[in-house]
Amino acid sequence: MAKNEKMCKKTFVFLLLIPSSLPLMAQIGISKDSTQQIIEKSPAFTIYKDNYFISGIPLNEKADKYNSDAKFQFSFKYRLRKKPIFWDIDPYLTYTQKSFWDIYRKSSPFAETNYNPGILLIKPLFQNGDFFGVLTMSVEHESNGRDSIFSRSWNFVSLGYTKIFSGKVNASLKLWAPFGLSDNPELTDYIGYGEAQVSWMPIRNRLFLDITGRVGRNFDKGSVVMDVSWRPFPKGNEYITLQWWQGHAENLVDYQKNTSMIRIGLVLKPIFMRFY
């Protein structure tokens, strides 16, 4: 097994252990009624995942105009009802689009774009009347919109759990059951059946650290992505971010390729506690 693949596996296991090994920190103290009021008063159309524009170079080969690029993502969600549908569950439509742009080449072509629409159900969780996390269920499609030998797509049903340890630390685990893998039947060898993430805010509303890991089906492939984001101004939601990607399946068309990229740019982030 290659050294970086071993590192991906160890990081994913580490991320899985963090939620159970962290000490039980004080709950954030938001009551059930207050949480529901926040959800109802929030705009129906909001940020879902990070929205960013970053650019950088590879770390595992000499950088040139063919392997250096820009990567950008926009992601949003739309709440379908103001009130929960049942059991305090709120329904959303979600959409995420991620593109890879060869901006340093003469014609600046787009190398790949991945489209990811979905339906999401979110249930806030409470302990002794205070909010401490969320359960999610989603049905999603992801594809690159291409045909012939370059076509890549898959569908999946997922279950997720996010634990809020404090106003500065949360951890999440998302597991998925794929279907419709005819364009890329070996995809789960590289992305596995889930991902784990830890988010830490050492300086409140100014400095963020996010680490996400995946391990492939046979535990010999996978990926690790780390983001360090700094908000230079006291107001606004614009951050300078440094992202390191190591592993497989950064995009769909080259999901079998093992890449190591370092990129820097701007990001707009969703709220830290993520009860939407």
C-alpha positions as CSV (number, residue, x, y, z in Angstrom):
1,M,0.0,0.0,0.0
2,A,1.4,3.4,-0.9
3,K,2.4,5.8,1.9
4,N,-0.2,8.4,1.1
5,E,-2.9,5.7,1.0
6,K,-1.9,4.5,4.4
7,M,-2.1,8.0,5.7
8,C,-5.7,8.4,4.2
9,K,-6.8,5.2,6.0
10,K,-5.2,6.2,9.4
11,T,-6.7,9.7,9.2
12,F,-10.2,8.3,8.5
13,V,-10.0,5.9,11.5
14,F,-8.8,8.9,13.6
15,L,-11.8,10.9,12.5
16,L,-14.1,8.1,13.4
17,L,-12.6,7.8,16.9
18,I,-12.8,11.6,17.7
19,P,-16.5,11.8,18.5
20,S,-16.2,9.0,21.1
21,S,-12.9,10.1,22.6
22,L,-13.6,13.8,23.0
23,P,-14.7,14.8,26.6
24,L,-18.3,15.7,26.9
25,M,-18.2,19.4,26.7
26,A,-20.9,21.8,27.8
27,Q,-23.9,21.9,25.5
28,I,-24.4,25.2,23.7
29,G,-27.6,26.0,25.6
30,I,-30.1,26.6,22.9
31,S,-33.5,25.3,23.8
32,K,-35.9,23.3,21.5
33,D,-38.3,26.3,21.2
34,S,-35.4,28.7,20.4
35,T,-33.9,26.3,17.8
36,Q,-37.2,26.0,16.0
37,Q,-37.7,29.8,16.1
38,I,-34.2,30.3,14.6
39,I,-35.0,27.8,11.8
40,E,-38.4,29.4,11.0
41,K,-37.0,33.0,11.0
42,S,-33.9,32.1,8.9
43,P,-34.2,32.7,5.1
44,A,-35.5,29.7,3.2
45,F,-32.6,30.0,0.7
46,T,-29.2,29.7,2.4
47,I,-25.7,28.3,2.0
48,Y,-25.4,24.5,2.3
49,K,-21.8,23.5,2.0
50,D,-18.8,25.9,1.6
51,N,-18.8,28.2,-1.4
52,Y,-15.3,28.9,-2.6
53,F,-12.9,29.8,-5.4
54,I,-9.4,28.5,-4.8
55,S,-6.3,27.9,-7.0
56,G,-3.1,26.0,-6.6
57,I,-0.5,23.5,-7.6
58,P,0.2,19.7,-7.2
59,L,2.5,18.5,-4.4
60,N,3.4,15.1,-5.9
61,E,4.8,16.4,-9.2
62,K,6.4,19.5,-10.7
63,A,3.9,22.2,-11.2
64,D,3.1,23.5,-14.7
65,K,0.2,25.0,-16.6
66,Y,-1.3,21.6,-17.3
67,N,-1.5,20.3,-13.7
68,S,-2.2,23.6,-11.9
69,D,-5.8,24.8,-11.8
70,A,-8.6,26.7,-10.1
71,K,-11.3,24.8,-8.3
72,F,-14.6,26.4,-7.3
73,Q,-17.8,25.3,-5.7
74,F,-21.2,26.8,-5.0
75,S,-23.7,25.1,-2.8
76,F,-27.2,26.1,-1.5
77,K,-30.3,24.7,0.1
78,Y,-33.9,25.7,0.0
79,R,-36.3,24.9,2.9
80,L,-39.6,23.6,1.5
81,R,-41.8,24.4,4.5
82,K,-41.7,27.0,7.2
83,K,-42.9,24.4,9.8
84,P,-41.6,20.9,10.3
85,I,-43.5,18.2,8.3
86,F,-43.6,15.7,11.2
87,W,-41.4,14.6,14.2
88,D,-39.6,18.0,14.0
89,I,-38.2,17.1,10.6
90,D,-37.5,20.0,8.1
91,P,-37.3,19.2,4.3
92,Y,-34.9,20.9,2.0
93,L,-33.8,20.8,-1.7
94,T,-30.0,21.0,-2.0
95,Y,-27.7,21.6,-4.9
96,T,-23.9,21.6,-5.1
97,Q,-21.7,22.2,-8.1
98,K,-18.0,21.8,-8.2
99,S,-15.8,22.7,-11.1
100,F,-12.1,22.3,-12.1
101,W,-10.8,25.1,-14.4
102,D,-7.5,24.9,-16.2
103,I,-7.0,28.7,-16.0
104,Y,-3.3,28.6,-16.7
105,R,-3.6,27.0,-20.1
106,K,-3.9,29.2,-23.2
107,S,-7.6,28.6,-23.9
108,S,-8.5,28.2,-20.1
109,P,-10.8,25.1,-20.6
110,F,-12.9,23.6,-17.9
111,A,-11.5,20.1,-17.1
112,E,-14.5,18.8,-15.2
113,T,-17.7,19.9,-13.5
114,N,-19.7,17.7,-11.1
115,Y,-23.4,18.4,-10.4
116,N,-25.0,17.2,-7.1
117,P,-28.8,17.8,-6.6
118,G,-30.6,16.2,-3.7
119,I,-33.5,16.1,-1.2
120,L,-32.5,16.4,2.4
121,L,-34.4,15.8,5.7
122,I,-33.0,17.3,8.9
123,K,-34.0,16.5,12.4
124,P,-32.5,18.6,15.3
125,L,-31.6,16.6,18.4
126,F,-32.1,17.7,22.0
127,Q,-30.8,16.5,25.4
128,N,-32.4,17.8,28.6
129,G,-34.2,20.4,26.4
130,D,-31.0,21.7,24.8
131,F,-29.9,21.4,21.2
132,F,-26.8,19.2,20.7
133,G,-26.8,17.8,17.1
134,V,-28.8,16.7,14.0
135,L,-29.8,13.6,12.2
136,T,-30.0,13.8,8.4
137,M,-31.3,11.7,5.6
138,S,-30.8,12.4,1.9
139,V,-31.4,11.1,-1.6
140,E,-28.8,12.5,-4.0
141,H,-27.6,12.3,-7.6
142,E,-24.1,13.2,-8.7
143,S,-22.8,13.3,-12.3
144,N,-20.5,15.2,-14.6
145,G,-23.0,15.7,-17.4
146,R,-20.8,14.1,-20.0
147,D,-21.4,11.2,-22.4
148,S,-19.5,8.2,-23.9
149,I,-16.4,7.0,-22.1
150,F,-16.2,10.2,-20.0
151,S,-19.7,9.8,-18.4
152,R,-19.6,9.5,-14.7
153,S,-22.6,9.3,-12.4
154,W,-24.0,7.7,-9.3
155,N,-27.0,7.9,-6.9
156,F,-27.1,7.3,-3.2
157,V,-29.3,7.3,-0.1
158,S,-27.5,8.6,3.0
159,L,-27.9,8.8,6.8
160,G,-25.9,11.4,8.7
161,Y,-25.2,12.4,12.3
162,T,-23.6,15.6,13.5
163,K,-22.7,16.0,17.2
164,I,-22.2,19.5,18.6
165,F,-19.7,19.2,21.4
166,S,-19.4,23.0,22.0
167,G,-19.6,26.3,20.3
168,K,-16.2,25.5,18.8
169,V,-16.1,21.8,18.0
170,N,-18.4,19.5,16.1
171,A,-18.0,16.1,14.4
172,S,-20.1,14.3,11.8
173,L,-20.4,10.9,10.1
174,K,-22.3,10.4,6.9
175,L,-22.9,6.9,5.5
176,W,-24.3,6.2,2.1
177,A,-25.8,3.3,0.1
178,P,-25.0,3.8,-3.6
179,F,-27.1,2.7,-6.6
180,G,-27.0,3.4,-10.3
181,L,-23.2,2.9,-10.8
182,S,-23.3,1.6,-14.4
183,D,-21.0,4.4,-15.6
184,N,-18.4,3.8,-12.9
185,P,-18.9,0.4,-11.2
186,E,-15.6,0.6,-9.3
187,L,-16.4,4.0,-7.7
188,T,-16.9,2.6,-4.2
189,D,-13.4,1.1,-4.3
190,Y,-12.2,4.8,-4.1
191,I,-14.9,6.6,-2.1
192,G,-16.2,3.8,0.1
193,Y,-19.5,4.0,1.9
194,G,-19.2,7.2,4.0
195,E,-17.1,10.0,5.3
196,A,-16.2,11.5,8.6
197,Q,-15.6,15.2,9.4
198,V,-14.3,17.2,12.3
199,S,-14.7,21.0,12.5
200,W,-12.9,23.1,15.0
201,M,-13.1,26.9,15.5
202,P,-10.1,27.8,17.8
203,I,-10.8,31.5,17.4
204,R,-14.5,32.1,17.5
205,N,-15.9,33.3,14.1
206,R,-12.4,34.0,12.8
207,L,-10.4,30.8,12.4
208,F,-11.8,27.4,11.2
209,L,-10.1,24.0,10.7
210,D,-12.1,21.3,8.9
211,I,-10.8,17.7,8.2
212,T,-12.7,15.2,6.1
213,G,-11.7,11.6,5.4
214,R,-13.0,8.7,3.3
215,V,-11.7,5.2,2.9
216,G,-12.5,3.0,-0.1
217,R,-14.3,-0.3,0.1
218,N,-11.1,-2.4,0.4
219,F,-9.4,0.0,2.8
220,D,-6.5,0.6,0.4
221,K,-7.7,3.8,-1.2
222,G,-9.4,7.0,-0.1
223,S,-8.9,10.7,0.5
224,V,-8.2,13.3,3.1
225,V,-9.0,17.0,2.7
226,M,-8.0,19.7,5.2
227,D,-9.2,23.3,5.1
228,V,-7.8,26.2,7.2
229,S,-10.0,29.3,6.9
230,W,-9.3,32.8,8.4
231,R,-11.7,35.7,8.4
232,P,-9.5,38.8,8.1
233,F,-12.3,41.3,8.9
234,P,-14.5,41.3,12.0
235,K,-17.7,41.6,9.9
236,G,-18.9,39.7,6.9
237,N,-18.6,36.0,5.9
238,E,-15.6,36.1,3.6
239,Y,-12.6,33.9,4.6
240,I,-9.2,33.3,3.2
241,T,-8.8,29.5,3.0
242,L,-6.0,27.1,2.4
243,Q,-7.0,23.6,1.2
244,W,-4.9,20.5,1.0
245,W,-6.3,17.5,-0.9
246,Q,-4.7,14.1,-0.8
247,G,-6.1,10.9,-2.3
248,H,-8.6,9.7,-4.9
249,A,-11.9,10.9,-6.4
250,E,-11.5,14.6,-6.1
251,N,-13.6,14.7,-9.2
252,L,-15.7,12.1,-11.0
253,V,-14.0,11.8,-14.3
254,D,-10.6,11.0,-12.7
255,Y,-11.8,9.2,-9.6
256,Q,-9.1,6.5,-10.0
257,K,-6.3,9.1,-10.0
258,N,-4.4,9.7,-6.8
259,T,-3.8,13.4,-6.5
260,S,-2.1,15.8,-4.0
261,M,-3.1,19.4,-4.4
262,I,-2.6,22.6,-2.3
263,R,-4.8,25.5,-3.1
264,I,-5.6,29.0,-1.7
265,G,-8.5,31.4,-2.2
266,L,-11.7,32.7,-0.8
267,V,-14.6,30.9,0.9
268,L,-18.1,31.7,2.2
269,K,-19.0,29.3,5.0
270,P,-22.4,28.2,6.5
271,I,-23.0,28.7,10.2
272,F,-20.8,26.6,12.4
273,M,-23.5,24.8,14.5
274,R,-25.3,23.6,11.3
275,F,-28.8,23.2,12.5
276,Y,-29.9,25.2,9.4
